Amino acid sequence: MQNTYGNIVAGADLSSCNKHIVELASDGTIVLAGNGGQAFGLLLDGPKQGMGSSILVHGVDRAVAGDVITAGSVLTSDASGRVIPATAGTYPVGRALDAAGQAGQVIPVFINPALAPLAA
């Protein structure tokens, strides 16, 4: 089952950030997720600032890798909203369904953002 939210306003220009991880800003807009921070979901389009967007909050899609990733790895976001392997203290955003051999590669992922950081 896929769960998406639509029409959430972009708090920054995200026109080049399709398939990146986003978070909710304090004003209720979406922005790129921070390094290992609590994510809202996966951006499914590329809105300019002030425009509506669609976010996958649970389900399978493709995301931009920020590093080498092993299939099955628990994922979090890097400072640019790309998926990377999660480490202790970071907030998981999902799991890699395939491997990424390098940053910038687009891979299938299961998105399921966590409400608590990964334990040590």
N, C-alpha and C positions, 0 to 999 in steps of 0.2 A: 504494500500500500504506500502510495506517495502522498505526502502532505506538503502543500505549498501555501505560501501567503503571497498575495498580490497587492500592488499599489502602496507599498511602504516607500515613503519618500527617501531619496538618496540625500545624505547630508554632505556629500562631496561629489566631485565628478568621478563616477565609476565606469565611464564609457569604455575603458580598456581593461575592465576587471571581470568580464564574464567568466564564470566557473571558478571564482575565488570565494573564500570564506569571509563572511561579514558578521558584524555584531551590531547590537542596538546601542546607539548613543543615548546620552541622558535626555536629549530633547525628543527622543522617539524616532529619529531618522536612522538609516543604516549607513555604516562606514566600514572600511576594511577592518577585519579582525586584527588585533594586536598579536604579538609574539606569545603564543600559548595561552592567550586570554579566553574568556568565556564567549563562545561564538553563538550566533543566532541560527546560522545556516549557510547554504551555498547559493550564491548569486546566480540566477538563471538568465540574466540579460545584462545589459551595460548601460544603465541610466546616467544621464548627466545630472548634476546637482539640481535638486528641486523636483526632479521627475520621479514618477512611480516606478517600482521594480517588483520582480517576482523572486521569492526566496524559497528554496527547498529546505524544509526543516526536518524531514524524515523521509528516507527513501534512497533509491539508487540513481546516480547520474555520474557525470565525469567532472573531475576537478584538476586544476593545474598544480603539479608537484613543485615543491621548492627545494627538493633535495632527492637523493637516491632513496627509494622506498622499496621494501620487501613486501610482496603480496601477503595479506593478512595482518599487516602492522596496524596498530591503533594510531590514529592520526590526530594532530592538532594543527594550528596555523602558525606560519612564520610572520614576521613583521609586515609582509606584503600581502597577507591573506592567502598565500599558497599553502597546500597541505604538506606537512612534514611528519616524521615519526614523533609520537608523543613521548615525553619523558616525565619523571616524577615532578609533581607540582604544576603541570600544565593541564589545561582543560581539553579532554578528548572531544573531537568533533565527529568521529566516525572511524571507519576501517577501510583499508585499501583492499580492493578486490583483484588487483593486479599489481605488478611491480612497475616502478619507474626507474629507468637507468640513469636519469639526469634531471636536473631542474628544468622546468619549462614543459616537460612532457605532460600530456593530458591522460589521466588514467581513470578507470571506473572506481567509484567509491560508494560505500554505504554511509549516508549521512544520518547521524543521530547524536546531536550535541548533548554533552553532559552538563549537569548543574553543579558538579563538584570536581575539583582537580584530581588527577591521577595520584594515587597513594605511592609513597616511597617503597 
